[in-house]
Amino acid sequence: MTCVSFHTPPLLRRYSSILQNLFFFFLLHIPISSTVKQLTVPGQIVLGGLFPIHEAGRNASHQCGKIKADQGVQRMVAMLFALEKVNRDRQLLPQASLGAQILDTCSVDSYALEQTLEFIKSVMSNGDGVTCADGSTGSYTRQPVVAVVGAAGSQVSVMVASMLQLFKIPQVSYSSTGAELSEKPRFAFFSRVVPPDNLQAQVMARVIGALEWTYVHAIADTGSYGERGMDSFRAAAAENGICIDGDVQKISRRWTEKNFRDLLIRMHRTRKARGVVMFVDEDNLKRLLKTLDLLVAEGHTELDRHFWFVASDSWGIKQSVVRGLEHRTYGAITIAPMVREETGYLEYFRSLSPKGFVFLEEFFEYLGCSATVDVKTFGDCFDMVNITLKQESYVPFVVDTVKIIAKAISMYIEDDCGKIPFHKCTLAQSGFRGERLQRYYRNMSLIKNEPALIDANGDGIGRYDVFQLDINGVYQKVGKWRSTDDFLSVEVEKIRHAFKTAHGERPMSVCSTDCPRGHYRAYQDQTCCWACIPCDTSTSIHNETSCEECAVGMVPDRTLHFCVPIPPVSMQWDTTWSLIPAAFSTLGIASTIFVVSVFLKFSNTPVIMASGRELCYCMMSGIGMCYTLTFFLVSQPTVITCSMTRILMGLSMSAIYAAIITKTNRLARVFKPDSAQRPRFITPKAQVGICMGIVSVQLIGTFVWILFDPPGTMIVFPTRTEAVLTCKATTSHLLISLLYNILLIVACTVYAFKTRKIPENFNETRHIGFTMYSTCILWLAFGPIYFATQSDFRIQITSLCMCISLSGTVALICFFAPKVYIVLFQPYKNVRTRQSAVGRLVNQQMRFMSQLTYNPDGCNSYQPMSSNQSYKPSISAEESSHTSNAQVQQPTRAIPPHVIEQLAASLPISDKNDLVKKLSLQDKFFNNNNNNENSEEIRRRRPSSVHTVGAVTNGSSVAHIPPRSYTDEPKSSMIRQDTAKSRTSLAESHQVDLILEEIAADTNSTFL
């Protein structure tokens, strides 16, 4: 440009005046004489190029470091190779030649921005109205760049793209993969031939998932490439169930060796994550790996092969990263865009002379070849320094970038100029419009029927290869991924084999291992770390995250993944729980039948007759039902068995205790009367009726229960893992059914206790008492056993069977065993003799006869003299008549002659004579003067149940004994005799009196 001042280009008119003033102030203050190191290639159409020829400097004063042979020089040479190929072949751009203006970015975004200003200056066209001091029009001596190839790093591209967008200069990057650059509102003129990092991050996450790693470290560079790439990886990792140990470790170019040491030691402390995911540029990768090697050499052997690296395309298949560190990086997994060998590139590089190319001259000098005169080309130099040239992984992408731009320019020229040569076309003067040019190279393929290199959004098509570094530092391809089919193919076993692990151990990078069967995961801070909590495998199914309890009546299957119904169980005949009560009941039924047969055979003997045969048969039927009930209880529940259980459970015991309570109530009323009247309902028929009435209450209640709640079966669950088939009745139903029998048992026990002191001749009450006491103890013991074993139906049913059977057994043994024993083994006691119990009773009765008096008028009322001291006899009719001065005697009921005959028949002849004498003596006493006061006192105190007796002859006939007067003997002597006898046998006479009344009432009854 021939003058300093210039006019604002037309496109800047769209921006605010403030932006214009600031920008041009910045441009005007750039020294014109400042020298920018650049490499230029002449051509009709010029492309800009940005390459990291040098590393970044370590301080602000030196922004550029040492030269980068692979990432910088090789890629720059690739652009030269592509330009020569395009200009030589004339297939992609036949209309014009391509040139280049190549600048160095030094991998620093701020430095790259300064270099980009050279491209901005080049687009300033002639005729913009800029006038010089002498009035002439300003002009430029350089060709404007049509498009820019680069930059390499994403962070640099972000800065450059922001500047180029202002001037609508299209930019196509060959290696910037940062996801941020896909934001087209910010970077509308940016495109790239490589896929964005979000696709690369997905591939990395899928590879880690294929290795079954769930917990990894993460290291990223500060800046767009590292931070945005790691953000994409974290999103993809979350989709694949992968977690990052702690926070992402961010490193910068300013880090020192100490920072890298601390980072590596800190990552090793967790000892859980061994995989290390890296979005780190080449320079920091080298520094990190060298620090690791230094730590191991210093004695930190625990770090040797501890980390397994999974790196992004910034590592890729670069030899510069691992050179000299192959023993530390063995097994590292790297991701790189689909790699191919660019044909002819290595030959071109070897034949290239550095002369005239500033950056190549510097590289030639860096290699130490510039001092040698005979070394003219890089091939000679490489041979001299013994360097084997290997193509850098992104060389093909640089070539493709140049080619795609060249093809787009050709299409642009063809559309605007047609057959007109380019140098004559107006397009050569007006220049290319950036937005139109990029529409040509987007969605365009270099080769027919091949996918487009750049999609409509300006991103490259996702095509990645997976590599693993072997022990020799050679990258071996172990997998690939293509976005077209979204399928990852990876050799997992080959990758695992390269990692250092114990023999047979799978290399794992996890926070927590899988829980054993029957446990679920209780997650901690992250979804990849958990504690294994045991499930109740008997009631719950489980998945990885929780235990789910099965519904009532269901249990887990063998896999613990599904709930299945519990098969119901019931009592089985082949188990001990059934055999023991069944055997006991069988023995009980046999014993009951035996007792019944004894009673039937000896039914007319005194012992059997005296026991009350009718009630005994009722008791034995109840005992038999108690034993029979066991077989229904231990059988499999059905409607029939449940019905019989309901009926027999209450009926069996009510039959037993109804008979017992009838017996005890009869004895209590006879021996402890509450009135002077003869007790009612003490005849055998009445007793049987009372017993049946008591039993009918239970029977009616049972049938009402069956009517309102029909019997059936149901399944209950005493525990969560057991289903029991049982009758449709709960424990409360059992209590209700037994409540009536409990009342009978209590009543029987109370009556047995009240009658415990009656005369010893009536010792059946003692048997009843012992039966009831034993029964109470039995049922009191049964209650806790039954209700404390709700979870075990076998114990419940067996205990219920045994309790009911033992209730019958107690009654059978305590009540009937003594009688059967006498009948079978002591038959001499089962006769009416003095030596027998019945004989002793008769003797005692005969002694009591001496107290009997004769009433000639036959009084039909009686006044028993109770043994109860509180008992006060009512005023007899005789005393009432005496009080009213009426001398009419009330008739008394005489002892029937046949009763006297029975009494006499049961005694020996000598006793018969004694009886006649005693009755005659009493006759005399009764015929004494009725007005005698002592005689009235005796009459008042004697038993009034019997007032007449018959005379017994010396033969077998019974004659009537006429009344005798008391005048035959002295009155005072008779009074003293009567008074003395009355005092000594007061209670006994009363008992005999009542018994004789029973005898008189029923000719078929025995003495009891």
Long-range contacts (C-beta under 8 A, 24 or more apart in sequence): 1-124, 1-138, 1-139, 1-140, 1-141, 2-132, 2-136, 2-138, 2-139, 2-141, 3-130, 3-131, 3-132, 3-133, 3-134, 3-136, 3-138, 4-28, 4-32, 4-132, 5-130, 5-131, 5-132, 5-133, 5-138, 6-124, 6-128, 6-130, 6-138, 7-128, 7-129, 7-130, 7-131, 7-138, 8-128, 9-123, 9-124, 9-125, 9-128, 9-167, 10-128, 11-167, 11-168, 12-166, 12-167, 15-166, 23-166, 27-117, 27-120, 27-121, 30-117, 36-103, 36-115, 36-118, 37-103, 37-104, 37-358, 37-359, 38-101, 38-102, 38-103, 38-104, 38-118, 38-358, 39-76, 39-100, 39-101, 39-102, 39-357, 39-358, 39-359, 39-360, 40-99, 40-100, 40-101, 40-102, 41-80, 41-83, 41-98, 41-99, 41-100, 41-101, 41-102, 42-97, 42-99, 43-83, 43-87, 43-96, 43-97, 43-98, 43-99, 43-100, 44-96, 44-97, 44-98, 44-99, 44-422, 44-423, 44-428, 45-93, 45-96, 45-97, 45-98, 45-99, 45-143, 45-146, 45-409, 46-98, 46-99, 46-100, 46-101, 46-122, 46-143, 46-144, 46-145, 46-146, 47-83, 47-98, 47-99, 47-100, 47-101, 47-145, 47-146, 47-147, 47-148, 47-149, 47-402, 47-405, 48-100, 48-101, 48-102, 48-103, 48-119, 48-122, 48-145, 48-147, 48-148, 48-149, 48-150, 48-169, 49-76, 49-79, 49-100, 49-101, 49-102, 49-103, 49-148, 49-149, 49-150, 50-102, 50-103, 50-105, 50-112, 50-115, 50-116, 50-148, 50-149, 50-150, 50-151, 50-152, 50-156, 50-160, 51-75, 51-76, 51-79, 51-102, 51-103, 51-104, 51-105, 51-150, 51-151, 51-152, 52-104, 52-105, 52-106, 52-107, 52-151, 52-152, 52-153, 52-156, 53-104, 53-105, 53-106, 53-359, 53-362, 54-104, 54-106, 54-107, 55-106, 55-107, 55-283, 56-106, 56-107, 56-108, 56-253, 56-283, 57-106, 57-108, 58-253, 58-254, 63-106, 63-108, 63-110, 63-111, 64-104, 64-106, 64-108, 64-111, 65-106, 66-366, 67-362, 67-363, 67-366, 68-107, 68-282, 68-320, 69-320, 69-363, 69-366, 70-318, 70-319, 70-320, 70-392, 71-152, 71-282, 71-318, 71-320, 71-392, 71-394, 72-104, 72-152, 73-359, 73-360, 73-363, 74-349, 74-391, 74-392, 74-395, 75-152, 75-174, 75-175, 75-392, 75-394, 75-395, 75-398, 76-102, 76-359, 76-360, 77-345, 77-348, 77-349, 77-352, 77-360, 78-342, 78-345, 78-392, 78-395, 78-396, 78-398, 78-399, 79-149, 79-398, 79-399, 79-402, 80-352, 80-357, 81-342, 81-344, 81-345, 81-348, 81-349, 81-399, 82-398, 82-399, 82-401, 82-402, 82-403, 83-402, 84-348, 85-344, 85-399, 85-403, 86-402, 86-403, 86-406, 92-403, 92-406, 92-407, 92-410, 93-406, 93-407, 93-409, 93-410, 94-410, 95-410, 95-413, 95-414, 95-417, 95-421, 95-422, 96-409, 96-413, 96-422, 96-423, 96-428, 98-402, 98-406, 98-409, 99-143, 101-142, 101-145, 102-359, 104-359, 105-150, 105-151, 105-152, 105-153, 105-156, 107-152, 107-153, 107-156, 107-281, 107-283, 108-156, 109-153, 109-155, 109-156, 109-158, 109-159, 109-160, 109-223, 110-159, 112-151, 112-156, 112-159, 112-160, 113-159, 113-160, 113-163, 116-148, 116-160, 116-163, 116-164, 117-163, 119-145, 119-148, 119-164, 119-169, 120-163, 120-167, 120-169, 123-167, 123-169, 123-431, 125-431, 144-431, 145-169, 146-170, 146-405, 146-409, 146-431, 146-432, 146-437, 147-171, 147-172, 147-405, 147-434, 147-437, 148-172, 149-173, 149-174, 149-398, 149-401, 149-402, 149-405, 150-174, 151-176, 152-176, 152-394, 153-225, 153-281, 154-178, 154-180, 154-181, 154-197, 154-223, 154-224, 154-225, 154-228, 154-229, 155-223, 155-224, 155-225, 157-181, 157-190, 158-187, 158-224, 161-187, 161-189, 161-190, 162-186, 162-187, 164-189, 164-190, 165-189, 165-190, 167-434, 168-433, 168-434, 168-435, 169-434, 170-434, 170-435, 170-437, 170-438, 172-401, 172-404, 172-405, 172-441, 172-454, 173-401, 174-394, 174-397, 174-398, 174-400, 174-401, 175-313, 175-394, 175-397, 176-225, 177-225, 177-229, 177-312, 177-313, 178-224, 178-225, 178-228, 178-229, 179-228, 179-229, 179-231, 179-232, 180-224, 180-228, 181-224, 182-457, 182-458, 182-459, 184-457, 184-458, 187-458, 188-435, 189-434, 189-435, 189-438, 190-458, 191-438, 191-441, 191-442, 191-454, 191-458, 191-459, 192-454, 192-458, 192-459, 192-460, 193-397, 193-400, 193-401, 193-404, 193-453, 193-454, 193-460, 194-313, 194-337, 194-394, 194-397, 194-460, 195-337, 195-459, 195-460, 195-461, 195-462, 195-463, 195-464, 195-483, 196-232, 196-459, 196-460, 197-225, 197-228, 197-229, 197-232, 197-279, 197-312, 198-232, 198-235, 198-236, 199-462, 199-464, 199-483, 200-229, 200-232, 200-312, 200-313, 200-335, 200-464, 201-229, 201-230, 201-232, 201-233, 201-235, 201-236, 201-312, 202-232, 202-236, 203-335, 203-464, 203-466, 203-481, 203-488, 204-233, 204-236, 204-277, 204-310, 204-312, 204-335, 205-233, 205-236, 205-237, 205-239, 205-240, 205-242, 206-236, 206-240, 206-481, 206-488, 206-490, 207-310, 207-333, 207-335, 207-466, 207-479, 207-488, 207-490, 208-237, 208-240, 208-242, 208-275, 208-277, 208-310, 208-509, 209-240, 209-241, 209-242, 210-488, 210-490, 210-492, 211-275, 211-492, 211-495, 211-496, 211-507, 211-509, 212-506, 212-508, 212-510, 213-242, 213-275, 213-508, 213-509, 213-510, 214-241, 214-242, 214-243, 214-509, 214-510, 214-511, 214-528, 215-242, 215-243, 215-244, 215-245, 215-272, 215-273, 215-275, 215-509, 215-510, 215-511, 215-528, 215-529, 216-242, 216-243, 216-244, 216-245, 216-273, 216-275, 216-276, 216-277, 216-310, 216-509, 217-244, 217-245, 217-246, 217-249, 217-267, 217-273, 217-275, 217-276, 217-277, 217-307, 218-244, 218-245, 218-248, 218-249, 218-276, 218-277, 218-278, 219-248, 219-249, 219-250, 219-251, 219-263, 219-276, 219-277, 219-278, 219-279, 219-280, 219-288, 220-248, 220-249, 220-250, 220-251, 220-278, 220-279, 220-280, 221-250, 221-251, 221-252, 221-279, 221-280, 221-281, 221-284, 222-250, 222-251, 222-252, 225-279, 225-281, 225-314, 226-250, 226-279, 226-280, 226-281, 229-279, 229-312, 230-277, 230-279, 233-277, 233-279, 241-527, 241-528, 242-528, 243-511, 243-526, 243-527, 243-528, 243-529, 244-277, 245-270, 245-272, 245-273, 245-511, 246-270, 251-280, 251-284, 251-288, 253-283, 253-284, 255-284, 255-287, 257-287, 257-291, 257-294, 260-287, 260-288, 260-291, 261-291, 261-295, 263-288, 264-288, 264-291, 264-292, 264-295, 264-303, 264-307, 265-295, 265-300, 265-303, 267-307, 268-302, 268-303, 268-306, 272-509, 272-510, 272-511, 273-509, 273-511, 274-306, 274-307, 274-308, 274-507, 274-508, 274-509, 275-307, 275-308, 275-309, 275-310, 275-509, 276-307, 276-308, 276-309, 276-310, 277-310, 277-311, 278-309, 278-310, 278-311, 278-312, 278-314, 278-315, 279-312, 279-314, 280-311, 280-312, 280-314, 280-315, 281-314, 282-314, 282-315, 282-318, 282-320, 282-321, 285-311, 285-314, 285-315, 285-321, 286-320, 286-321, 289-321, 289-322, 289-325, 289-328, 289-329, 290-325, 292-328, 293-325, 293-328, 296-328, 305-330, 305-331, 305-499, 305-500, 308-332, 308-333, 308-499, 308-507, 308-509, 309-333, 309-334, 310-334, 310-335, 311-335, 313-337, 313-393, 316-393, 316-394, 316-467, 317-393, 317-467, 317-475, 318-392, 318-393, 319-390, 319-473, 322-469, 322-473, 323-473, 326-469, 326-471, 326-472, 326-473, 327-471, 329-469, 329-473, 330-469, 330-470, 330-471, 330-498, 331-468, 331-469, 331-495, 331-498, 331-499, 331-500, 332-468, 332-469, 333-466, 333-467, 333-468, 333-478, 333-495, 334-466, 334-467, 334-468, 334-469, 334-475, 335-464, 335-465, 335-466, 335-467, 336-393, 336-464, 336-465, 336-467, 337-393, 337-394, 337-397, 337-460, 337-463, 337-464, 337-465, 338-463, 338-464, 338-465, 338-480, 339-393, 339-396, 339-465, 340-396, 341-391, 341-396, 342-391, 342-395, 342-396, 342-399, 345-391, 345-395, 345-399, 346-389, 346-391, 349-378, 349-379, 349-389, 350-377, 350-378, 350-379, 350-382, 350-389, 351-377, 351-378, 351-379, 352-377, 352-378, 353-377, 353-378, 354-378, 400-446, 400-453, 403-446, 404-441, 404-444, 404-446, 404-453, 404-454, 405-441, 407-440, 407-441, 407-444, 407-446, 408-437, 408-438, 408-440, 408-441, 408-444, 409-437, 409-440, 411-440, 412-436, 412-437, 412-440, 451-484, 466-490, 468-494, 468-495, 468-498, 470-498, 515-544, 517-560, 518-542, 518-560, 520-544, 520-545, 520-546, 520-547, 521-545, 535-560, 538-720, 538-721, 539-720, 539-721, 552-717, 552-720, 553-715, 553-717, 553-723, 555-720, 555-721, 565-723, 566-717, 566-721, 566-722, 566-723, 567-723, 568-715, 568-723, 568-724, 568-725, 569-722, 569-723, 569-724, 569-725, 570-636, 570-637, 570-724, 570-725, 570-726, 571-633, 571-634, 571-635, 571-636, 571-793, 571-794, 571-797, 573-634, 575-794, 577-634, 577-794, 577-795, 577-797, 577-798, 578-634, 578-798, 580-798, 580-802, 581-630, 581-633, 581-634, 581-798, 581-801, 581-802, 581-805, 582-630, 582-631, 582-634, 584-630, 584-802, 584-805, 585-627, 585-628, 585-630, 585-631, 585-801, 585-805, 586-627, 588-623, 588-626, 588-627, 588-805, 588-808, 588-809, 588-812, 589-624, 589-627, 589-628, 591-812, 592-620, 592-623, 592-624, 592-627, 592-808, 592-812, 593-624, 595-620, 595-812, 595-816, 595-820, 596-620, 598-820, 598-823, 598-824, 602-823, 602-830, 605-823, 605-830, 606-830, 606-831, 606-832, 606-836, 606-838, 606-1006, 607-819, 607-822, 607-823, 607-829, 607-830, 608-819, 608-823, 609-1005, 609-1006, 609-1008, 610-838, 610-1006, 610-1007, 610-1008, 611-764, 611-819, 611-1008, 612-663, 612-684, 612-687, 612-1008, 614-684, 614-687, 614-688, 614-691, 615-659, 615-662, 615-663, 615-687, 615-688, 615-691, 616-659, 616-815, 616-816, 618-655, 618-658, 618-659, 618-688, 618-691, 618-692, 618-695, 619-655, 619-656, 619-659, 619-660, 619-811, 619-815, 619-816, 620-812, 620-816, 621-655, 622-651, 622-652, 622-653, 622-654, 622-655, 622-656, 622-657, 622-658, 622-659, 622-808, 622-811, 623-652, 623-656, 623-808, 623-809, 623-811, 623-812, 624-652, 624-808, 625-651, 625-652, 625-655, 626-652, 626-653, 626-656, 626-804, 626-805, 626-807, 626-808, 627-805, 627-808, 628-652, 629-801, 629-804, 630-801, 630-804, 630-805, 633-797, 633-800, 633-801, 634-797, 634-798, 634-801, 636-725, 637-713, 637-725, 637-726, 637-727, 638-713, 639-711, 639-712, 639-713, 641-727, 642-711, 642-712, 642-713, 642-727, 642-728, 642-729, 643-706, 643-711, 645-727, 646-702, 646-705, 646-706, 646-711, 646-727, 646-729, 646-737, 647-699, 647-702, 647-706, 649-734, 649-737, 649-738, 649-804, 650-698, 650-699, 650-701, 650-702, 650-737, 650-738, 650-740, 650-741, 651-695, 651-698, 651-699, 651-702, 652-804, 652-808, 653-738, 653-741, 653-744, 653-745, 653-804, 653-807, 654-694, 654-695, 654-697, 654-698, 654-699, 654-740, 654-741, 654-744, 655-695, 656-807, 656-808, 656-811, 657-741, 657-744, 657-745, 657-747, 657-748, 658-691, 658-692, 658-694, 658-695, 658-744, 659-691, 660-748, 660-768, 660-771, 660-772, 660-811, 660-815, 661-694, 661-744, 661-747, 661-748, 661-751, 662-687, 662-690, 662-691, 662-694, 663-687, 663-764, 663-768, 664-748, 664-751, 664-752, 664-754, 664-755, 664-765, 664-768, 665-690, 665-751, 667-751, 667-755, 667-758, 667-762, 667-764, 667-765, 668-751, 668-754, 668-755, 670-991, 670-994, 670-995, 671-755, 671-758, 671-762, 671-867, 671-991, 671-994, 672-754, 672-866, 672-867, 672-868, 673-864, 673-866, 673-871, 673-994, 675-874, 676-861, 676-862, 676-863, 676-864, 676-873, 676-874, 678-862, 678-994, 678-997, 679-994, 682-998, 683-998, 683-1001, 683-1002, 683-1005, 684-1002, 684-1005, 694-744, 697-740, 698-740, 698-741, 701-740, 702-737, 705-733, 705-736, 705-737, 709-733, 716-793, 718-790, 718-791, 718-792, 718-793, 719-791, 724-793, 726-793, 731-787, 731-790, 742-779, 745-772, 745-775, 745-776, 745-779, 748-772, 748-775, 749-773, 749-775, 749-776, 758-991, 759-988, 759-991, 761-837, 761-840, 761-841, 761-844, 762-1008, 764-1008, 767-814, 767-815, 767-818, 768-815, 770-814, 771-810, 771-811, 771-814, 771-815, 774-810, 774-814, 775-807, 775-810, 775-811, 778-803, 778-806, 778-807, 778-810, 779-803, 779-807, 832-906, 834-908, 838-1006, 838-1007, 839-906, 841-1007, 842-903, 842-906, 842-907, 842-1007, 843-911, 844-988, 844-992, 845-903, 845-992, 845-995, 845-996, 845-1007, 846-903, 846-907, 846-911, 846-914, 846-915, 846-918, 847-985, 848-985, 848-988, 848-989, 848-992, 849-915, 849-918, 849-919, 849-922, 849-949, 850-918, 850-921, 850-922, 850-981, 851-942, 851-943, 851-978, 851-981, 851-982, 851-985, 851-989, 852-919, 852-922, 852-942, 852-943, 852-946, 852-947, 852-949, 853-922, 853-925, 853-926, 853-938, 853-939, 853-942, 853-947, 854-922, 854-923, 854-926, 854-927, 854-947, 854-948, 854-949, 854-963, 855-889, 855-891, 855-892, 855-894, 855-926, 855-944, 855-947, 855-948, 856-889, 856-926, 856-927, 856-948, 856-963, 857-889, 857-890, 857-891, 857-892, 858-891, 858-892, 858-893, 858-894, 858-947, 858-948, 859-889, 859-890, 859-891, 859-892, 859-893, 859-944, 859-947, 860-890, 860-891, 860-892, 860-893, 861-890, 861-892, 861-944, 862-892, 862-893, 862-943, 862-944, 862-945, 862-993, 862-997, 863-943, 863-944, 864-943, 864-944, 864-945, 864-990, 864-993, 864-994, 865-941, 865-943, 865-986, 865-987, 865-989, 865-990, 865-993, 866-987, 866-990, 867-986, 867-987, 867-990, 867-991, 876-940, 876-944, 878-939, 878-940, 879-940, 882-936, 887-930, 887-931, 889-930, 892-944, 892-946, 892-947, 892-948, 893-945, 893-946, 893-947, 894-946, 894-947, 894-948, 894-949, 895-946, 895-948, 895-949, 895-950, 895-996, 895-1000, 896-1000, 897-950, 897-958, 897-960, 898-1003, 899-996, 899-999, 899-1000, 900-949, 900-950, 900-952, 900-958, 901-958, 902-999, 904-952, 904-958, 905-956, 912-952, 913-952, 913-954, 915-952, 916-951, 916-952, 916-953, 919-949, 919-950, 919-951, 919-952, 919-961, 920-951, 920-961, 920-964, 922-949, 923-949, 923-961, 923-962, 923-963, 923-964, 924-964, 924-965, 924-966, 924-968, 924-969, 924-974, 925-964, 925-966, 925-969, 925-974, 925-978, 926-963, 926-964, 926-966, 927-963, 927-964, 927-965, 927-966, 927-967, 928-965, 928-966, 928-967, 928-971, 928-974, 929-965, 929-966, 929-967, 929-971, 932-966, 932-971, 934-971, 934-972, 934-975, 935-966, 935-971, 935-975, 937-975, 938-975, 938-978, 938-979, 938-982, 941-982, 942-978, 942-982, 943-989, 943-990, 943-993, 945-993, 945-994, 945-996, 945-997, 946-993, 946-996
